[in-house]
Amino acid sequence: MKTLTKLMENQLANSDGKLVHFQAAVGGWRRLEIPTMSTEMKCLICGGTDHGVTIATPIGNSNERVWICHTRNCGSNADLKHRQATYTPTDVRRASEWPLFCEMNNIGDEFHAVRFEAIEQSPEMKFKMQDFLKSENHFMTMRGPKGSGKSYAAMGICELFTRTKVSCMFISHEKMQSDWLDTFKTDGLNNFISRVKNVELLIIDDFGAKIPTTNFKAFFFDLINTRMQWIGRKTIILSNLLEDKEEDEKLYLNCLGGDAVSDRLKRAVKLKFKDKSRR
């Protein structure tokens, strides 16, 4: 058993902000539904934002952290000196088992160990990804050269999302076109169009890898337009086509389907990935 005073020896500086998984409350620690940056939180008891962040388990390899209010005389920490605090990791039941999600979305078992916390991007980049899931914004674009970490980051977002929800789909742009064409061969029995329109989180990988047909562009416009009508439906588009290359930008807009779709994406969260390949 470790006293909380002892745990505080492992405390981390809060000025830069840290991703935390628990919040100190009267009588114990409350697990957060979604890990949150410490600088975006406030105390549930006193409303204060002055805080400290400590590793939840000082023994072992856990990266989980707890947010502790530092407001003097706050009820959440009034008895910290006397309380014995221990943390026993528990298997929190996921909404969707990650290995099953990988297999259903043809991601493969190579990525069974993916976790959002392990994404090798800047804290600011990870915060924008996480904040997107909680915001009312419909769209996010992730653009950068091959091997810059876009797909891995997107799968990390899927992993985080499927901890609490099951309505998530990861598909390549090329496979989307192929599955869309298959709907015309099944006499309406294929529910692909319904799924991509209604899924809560849709991630489209390798956007622009294959030039779409005119009819598919019309379908894509209808897809984006439909998803915009629902607050809870979010779309993330990943592309190797770069904004700062004129030929890439023209191809990107062409794949979107023209100005009508691009206008709808003007307020999208835009993430630019580094040029250095991670492969």
Buried (B, 14 or more C-beta within 10 A) or exposed (E): EBBBEEBEEBBBEBEEBBBBBBBBBEEEBBEBEEBBBBBEBBBBBBEBBEBBBBBBBEEEEEBBBBBBBEBEEBBBBEEBEEEEBEBEEEEEEBEBEBEEBBEEBEBEEEBBEBEBBEBEBEEEBBBBBBBBBEEEBBBBBBBBBEBBBBBBBBBBBBBBBBBEBEBBBBBBBBBBBEBBBEBEEEEEEBEBBEBBBBBBBBBBBBBBBBEBEEEBBEBBBBBBEBBBEEEEBBBBBBBBBBBEEEEBBEBBBBBBBEEEBBEBBEEBBBBBBEEEEEE
